[in-house]
């Protein structure tokens, strides 16, 4: 089973005390309550959602404002990709007088940069 598709949202629940309930985009709660040994506790319906919650919380450890920091990191990643693309294009079009060994070394570095660009693009969701 896969995790609940994004976007997730919060909606307010409760009569006397108001609480925020995480839910899917169609407002289906991803949480339930359970009782064991006369103790009530919250539980996640889907094990994949539970794993995703823990992974996201742990990945955001130490971040004061995860939403802003992740947005900034994504923008920096995109800027870095654009800069690398520009460097690769520039180098491929301008080839100063290099020795054969220097050209081979530079081509290897360019190949590594192009592979990294493709990997980063793939990891960001296939965007080009």
C-alpha positions, 0 to 999 in steps of 0.5 A: 500500500502507498502513502496517502497522496499529497497534498495533505491538509489540516482541518479543525475537529472537536466540539468542546476542544478544537484540534487540528486533524491531518487529512487527505485532500478530500478531507479523509482523516489519516488518523483514528483513535484506538483503545488498548488496555483501557487506554485511548491513543491516536493511530495512523490508518495506513502504515505507509503514512506513519512511516512518512510522518516519522521520516518527514519529522526526522528529516526536518530535525533542527529546522526552525521553519521547515517549509521556508527552509525546504523552499529555499533549498529547492530554489538554490538547487534549481539555481545551481542546476542552471549554473552547471548547465551554463558552465557545461554549455560554455565549456562545450562551445569554447575550447581553449588550447589545452593539452590532450591530457587536460582535454581528457581530464576536463571531459571527465569532469564535464561528464561527471557534472552532466551525470550529476545534473541528470541525477538531481533532476531525476530526484526532484521529480523528473522536472527538466 
